[in-house]
Amino acid sequence: MLDRALRRVANGHTEALETIYTQTSSAVYAYILSIVKNPEDAEDILQDTYVKVCLNASQYSSQGKPMAWILTIARNLSLMKLRAGKRISDIPEYEWDAIVDESARFNTEDRMVLDAAIAGVSDEESQIVMLHAVAGLKHREIADMLDMPLATVLSKYNRALKKMRRIIEGE
């Protein structure tokens, strides 16, 4: 579905961008927020991401990984923002509420996992958890995207889950 929408955008049917945005924006925003940790910057980067998606849709080569392509754009824009010296702050409670409210896939338990991921794990571990749990990417896709060996991604993901489990259980 996303592949087809990207092809339509590439062919000048910009209304298909709405489909892409609707299906992916919650996960993309959560991922961006996990990197920049600033809601205002995350919102700006989210919008810039979809502008780039629209402008570069013709460069997307379908390999069945449209979400990975979109998240790569989001990551690159996020890292550019950080390199430009923008501030990093904790993610306010209301921002996580907005993420949870935007996606019916989240429940209270998911919220606890997300909060723990941000508070108790490294930035890299947090990004891996976000990409898998929020964006729904497979570990192999995450490894390709972050340019890491699959074993490293799996190890960091499992380590993050153990840390989060300890945090949730109050140890």
Residue frames relative to the residue before (quaternion, step in Angstrom):
aa qw qx qy qz dx dy dz
M 1.0000 0.0000 0.0000 0.0000 0.00 0.00 0.00
L 0.6846 0.4536 -0.2888 0.4921 3.61 0.89 -0.88
D 0.5988 0.5582 -0.3579 0.4493 3.57 1.04 -0.75
R 0.6759 0.4938 -0.2870 0.4658 3.56 0.89 -0.99
A 0.6499 0.5114 -0.3161 0.4650 3.60 0.98 -0.83
L 0.6450 0.5089 -0.3235 0.4693 3.60 1.00 -0.76
R 0.6284 0.5185 -0.3348 0.4734 3.59 1.02 -0.74
R 0.6451 0.5186 -0.3199 0.4610 3.57 1.00 -0.82
V 0.6352 0.5088 -0.3260 0.4810 3.59 0.99 -0.84
A 0.6449 0.5284 -0.3141 0.4541 3.61 0.94 -0.88
N 0.7073 0.4370 -0.2489 0.4968 3.58 1.13 -0.67
G 0.6694 -0.5506 0.2869 0.4081 3.57 1.22 0.35
H 0.5528 0.5888 -0.4025 0.4309 3.60 1.25 0.08
T 0.1243 -0.8611 0.4901 0.0535 3.55 0.43 1.27
E 0.5327 0.6206 -0.4214 0.3917 3.62 1.18 -0.28
A 0.5741 0.5890 -0.3747 0.4279 3.59 1.21 -0.41
L 0.5239 0.6268 -0.4100 0.4057 3.59 1.24 -0.33
E 0.5865 0.5738 -0.3678 0.4375 3.59 1.12 -0.61
T 0.6291 0.5277 -0.3258 0.4687 3.59 1.01 -0.79
I 0.6531 0.5084 -0.3042 0.4717 3.55 0.93 -0.94
Y 0.6663 0.5119 -0.2975 0.4533 3.57 0.87 -0.98
T 0.6664 0.5159 -0.3030 0.4449 3.58 0.85 -0.95
Q 0.7256 0.4546 -0.2448 0.4549 3.57 0.92 -0.89
T 0.8153 0.3193 -0.1268 0.4662 3.58 1.04 -0.66
S 0.5327 0.7011 -0.3990 0.2558 3.61 1.07 -0.55
S 0.6280 0.5371 -0.3574 0.4352 3.63 0.95 -0.70
A 0.6907 0.4624 -0.2789 0.4810 3.56 0.86 -0.93
V 0.6472 0.5126 -0.3247 0.4614 3.60 0.95 -0.81
Y 0.6486 0.5098 -0.3188 0.4667 3.59 0.94 -0.86
A 0.6503 0.5105 -0.3211 0.4620 3.60 0.89 -0.87
Y 0.6543 0.5079 -0.3132 0.4645 3.57 0.96 -0.82
I 0.6522 0.5027 -0.3138 0.4728 3.59 0.90 -0.90
L 0.6588 0.5159 -0.3032 0.4559 3.56 0.92 -0.92
S 0.6314 0.5271 -0.3391 0.4566 3.60 1.06 -0.65
I 0.6745 0.4684 -0.2930 0.4896 3.59 1.17 -0.46
V 0.8078 0.3134 -0.1620 0.4722 3.59 0.62 -1.09
K 0.2125 -0.8364 0.4806 0.1557 3.58 1.26 -0.41
N 0.6338 0.4492 -0.3458 0.5262 3.53 1.09 0.77
P 0.4216 -0.7598 0.4283 0.2481 3.60 -0.42 1.18
E 0.6533 0.5098 -0.3352 0.4483 3.60 0.92 -0.79
D 0.6567 0.4883 -0.3088 0.4847 3.57 0.94 -0.87
A 0.6381 0.5391 -0.3296 0.4400 3.59 0.96 -0.83
E 0.6486 0.5093 -0.3208 0.4660 3.59 0.97 -0.80
D 0.6460 0.5134 -0.3182 0.4667 3.58 0.98 -0.86
I 0.6768 0.4893 -0.2909 0.4668 3.57 0.90 -0.95
L 0.5949 0.5625 -0.3618 0.4458 3.59 1.05 -0.72
Q 0.6815 0.4765 -0.2916 0.4728 3.58 0.85 -0.96
D 0.6471 0.5182 -0.3160 0.4613 3.58 0.97 -0.87
T 0.6012 0.5725 -0.3507 0.4334 3.57 1.07 -0.76
Y 0.7288 0.4294 -0.2574 0.4672 3.60 0.81 -0.94
V 0.5598 0.5489 -0.3943 0.4794 3.57 1.19 -0.39
K 0.6686 0.4876 -0.2931 0.4788 3.59 0.94 -0.91
V 0.6058 0.5449 -0.3548 0.4585 3.58 1.02 -0.75
C 0.6719 0.4957 -0.2950 0.4646 3.57 0.90 -0.93
L 0.7104 0.4701 -0.2644 0.4522 3.57 0.86 -0.97
N 0.7848 0.3364 -0.1553 0.4968 3.59 1.06 -0.73
A 0.3112 0.7826 -0.4949 0.2139 3.59 1.23 0.20
S 0.6369 0.5372 -0.3378 0.4378 3.60 1.03 -0.67
Q 0.6611 0.5016 -0.3100 0.4640 3.61 1.19 -0.41
Y 0.5223 0.6266 -0.4172 0.4006 3.58 1.26 -0.21
S 0.1155 -0.7719 0.6202 0.0787 3.55 -0.82 0.98
S 0.4382 -0.7446 0.4488 0.2284 3.52 -0.53 1.23
Q 0.1005 0.7559 -0.6400 0.0948 3.50 -0.78 1.14
G 0.6085 -0.5747 0.3365 0.4315 3.54 1.25 0.46
K 0.6657 0.4855 -0.2962 0.4831 3.58 1.23 0.37
P 0.0816 0.8378 -0.5377 0.0482 3.61 0.75 0.91
M 0.6343 0.5317 -0.3460 0.4419 3.62 1.01 -0.73
A 0.6287 0.5237 -0.3360 0.4664 3.59 1.00 -0.75
W 0.6361 0.5263 -0.3244 0.4616 3.58 1.01 -0.79
I 0.6662 0.4910 -0.2982 0.4756 3.59 0.91 -0.92
L 0.6777 0.4860 -0.2961 0.4657 3.60 0.93 -0.87
T 0.5911 0.5472 -0.3699 0.4630 3.60 1.11 -0.53
I 0.6276 0.5124 -0.3264 0.4869 3.57 0.99 -0.80
A 0.6632 0.5078 -0.3016 0.4597 3.59 0.89 -0.95
R 0.6548 0.5110 -0.3148 0.4594 3.59 0.93 -0.87
N 0.6627 0.5090 -0.3117 0.4524 3.58 0.86 -0.91
L 0.6621 0.4886 -0.3037 0.4802 3.59 0.94 -0.83
S 0.6364 0.5286 -0.3229 0.4596 3.59 1.03 -0.80
L 0.6772 0.4844 -0.2920 0.4706 3.58 0.91 -0.89
M 0.6075 0.5357 -0.3493 0.4712 3.58 1.08 -0.67
K 0.6435 0.5200 -0.3166 0.4640 3.58 0.98 -0.85
L 0.6607 0.4984 -0.3074 0.4696 3.58 0.95 -0.86
R 0.6553 0.5095 -0.3141 0.4609 3.58 0.94 -0.84
A 0.6379 0.5291 -0.3265 0.4545 3.56 1.12 -0.59
G 0.5829 -0.6410 0.3488 0.3573 3.57 1.26 0.15
K 0.3417 0.7374 -0.5167 0.2692 3.56 1.14 0.48
R 0.5707 -0.6303 0.4162 0.3223 3.52 -1.16 0.64
I 0.2293 -0.7232 0.6341 0.1493 3.51 -1.28 0.55
S 0.0528 0.7953 -0.6016 0.0529 3.57 -0.79 0.95
D 0.6488 -0.4872 0.3897 0.4358 3.54 -1.27 0.14
I 0.4889 -0.6428 0.5017 0.3100 3.54 -1.17 0.60
P 0.3828 -0.7392 0.4999 0.2389 3.60 -0.59 1.08
E 0.6707 -0.5253 0.3676 0.3729 3.52 -1.24 0.62
Y 0.6717 0.5180 -0.3176 0.4238 3.60 0.88 -0.90
E 0.6029 0.5579 -0.3716 0.4325 3.62 1.12 -0.50
W 0.6507 0.4861 -0.3219 0.4866 3.59 0.98 -0.79
D 0.5974 0.5502 -0.3646 0.4554 3.59 1.07 -0.66
A 0.6539 0.5137 -0.3133 0.4587 3.58 0.97 -0.84
I 0.6399 0.5158 -0.3292 0.4648 3.58 0.97 -0.81
V 0.6712 0.4978 -0.2950 0.4633 3.56 0.88 -0.96
D 0.6727 0.5097 -0.3027 0.4428 3.59 0.92 -0.89
E 0.6734 0.5231 -0.3024 0.4258 3.59 1.05 -0.70
S 0.7843 0.2878 -0.1502 0.5286 3.57 1.12 -0.43
A 0.3808 -0.7450 0.5034 0.2156 3.55 -0.66 1.09
R 0.5468 0.6357 -0.3919 0.3785 3.59 1.24 -0.28
F 0.6640 0.5160 -0.3063 0.4462 3.60 1.15 -0.46
N 0.0533 -0.7569 0.6491 0.0551 3.52 -1.14 0.73
T 0.7626 -0.3688 0.2498 0.4691 3.58 -1.26 -0.06
E 0.6491 0.5194 -0.3189 0.4552 3.57 0.96 -0.80
D 0.6266 0.5219 -0.3303 0.4753 3.58 1.03 -0.78
R 0.6248 0.5483 -0.3264 0.4500 3.55 1.00 -0.85
M 0.6485 0.5103 -0.3180 0.4668 3.59 0.96 -0.86
V 0.6430 0.5191 -0.3213 0.4625 3.56 0.99 -0.81
L 0.6610 0.5037 -0.3089 0.4625 3.59 0.92 -0.88
D 0.6510 0.5062 -0.3180 0.4678 3.59 0.90 -0.88
A 0.6708 0.4893 -0.2963 0.4720 3.57 0.91 -0.89
A 0.6189 0.5573 -0.3476 0.4308 3.57 1.02 -0.77
I 0.6887 0.4664 -0.2815 0.4784 3.55 0.93 -0.84
A 0.7392 0.4555 -0.2371 0.4358 3.58 0.84 -0.96
G 0.8466 0.2959 -0.0988 0.4313 3.55 0.85 -0.87
V 0.7163 0.3872 -0.2649 0.5167 3.58 1.19 0.06
S 0.6398 -0.5185 0.3953 0.4069 3.55 -1.29 0.28
D 0.6697 -0.4937 0.3648 0.4180 3.57 -1.26 0.31
E 0.6550 0.5157 -0.3128 0.4551 3.57 0.96 -0.86
E 0.6530 0.4970 -0.3085 0.4810 3.58 0.97 -0.87
S 0.6302 0.5428 -0.3271 0.4486 3.57 1.00 -0.82
Q 0.6578 0.5055 -0.3122 0.4629 3.57 0.94 -0.87
I 0.6471 0.5115 -0.3266 0.4615 3.59 0.95 -0.81
V 0.6461 0.5056 -0.3175 0.4755 3.59 0.96 -0.84
M 0.6571 0.5112 -0.3131 0.4569 3.60 0.91 -0.89
L 0.6746 0.5004 -0.3050 0.4490 3.57 0.87 -0.90
H 0.7060 0.4356 -0.2680 0.4899 3.57 1.01 -0.74
A 0.7678 0.4003 -0.2113 0.4534 3.59 0.65 -1.12
V 0.7573 0.3695 -0.2089 0.4964 3.60 0.93 -0.82
A 0.7668 0.3616 -0.2046 0.4893 3.57 0.77 -1.01
G 0.4168 -0.7521 0.4331 0.2703 3.58 1.24 -0.30
L 0.3921 0.7189 -0.4913 0.2968 3.57 1.17 0.41
K 0.4816 -0.6323 0.5200 0.3128 3.54 -1.22 0.56
H 0.6528 -0.5369 0.3601 0.3950 3.56 -1.18 0.55
R 0.6291 0.5316 -0.3393 0.4544 3.60 1.00 -0.73
E 0.6421 0.5092 -0.3235 0.4731 3.60 1.00 -0.78
I 0.6338 0.5193 -0.3231 0.4735 3.58 1.03 -0.80
A 0.6338 0.5313 -0.3284 0.4563 3.58 0.95 -0.85
D 0.6610 0.4955 -0.3031 0.4752 3.58 0.92 -0.88
M 0.6816 0.5131 -0.2834 0.4381 3.54 0.89 -0.97
L 0.7566 0.3568 -0.1922 0.5131 3.58 0.94 -0.90
D 0.3800 -0.7516 0.4559 0.2877 3.57 1.33 0.06
M 0.4557 0.6355 -0.4666 0.4132 3.54 0.83 1.14
P 0.5580 -0.5607 0.4661 0.3963 3.57 -1.18 0.38
L 0.6062 -0.5753 0.4093 0.3662 3.57 -1.09 0.70
A 0.6403 0.5371 -0.3294 0.4393 3.59 0.94 -0.84
T 0.6385 0.5218 -0.3239 0.4638 3.60 1.05 -0.73
V 0.6443 0.5116 -0.3180 0.4711 3.57 0.96 -0.87
L 0.6613 0.5013 -0.3070 0.4660 3.59 0.89 -0.92
S 0.6526 0.5202 -0.3058 0.4583 3.57 0.96 -0.87
K 0.6826 0.4766 -0.2838 0.4759 3.58 0.87 -0.96
Y 0.6321 0.5276 -0.3310 0.4610 3.58 1.02 -0.77
N 0.6884 0.4706 -0.2851 0.4725 3.57 0.85 -0.94
R 0.6257 0.5249 -0.3335 0.4710 3.60 1.02 -0.75
A 0.6471 0.5151 -0.3130 0.4668 3.58 0.98 -0.85
L 0.6453 0.5178 -0.3222 0.4601 3.60 0.96 -0.84
K 0.6463 0.5109 -0.3202 0.4677 3.59 0.99 -0.81
K 0.6389 0.5136 -0.3230 0.4730 3.59 0.97 -0.84
M 0.6723 0.4970 -0.2980 0.4606 3.56 0.91 -0.94
R 0.6219 0.5446 -0.3369 0.4507 3.57 1.02 -0.80
R 0.6553 0.5034 -0.3063 0.4726 3.58 0.98 -0.87
I 0.6428 0.5190 -0.3193 0.4642 3.58 1.00 -0.82
I 0.6778 0.4964 -0.2906 0.4580 3.57 0.87 -0.98
E 0.7050 0.4444 -0.2628 0.4863 3.58 1.02 -0.78
G 0.5051 -0.7076 0.3833 0.3121 3.56 1.31 0.02
E 0.4035 0.7157 -0.4837 0.3016 3.59 1.10 0.54
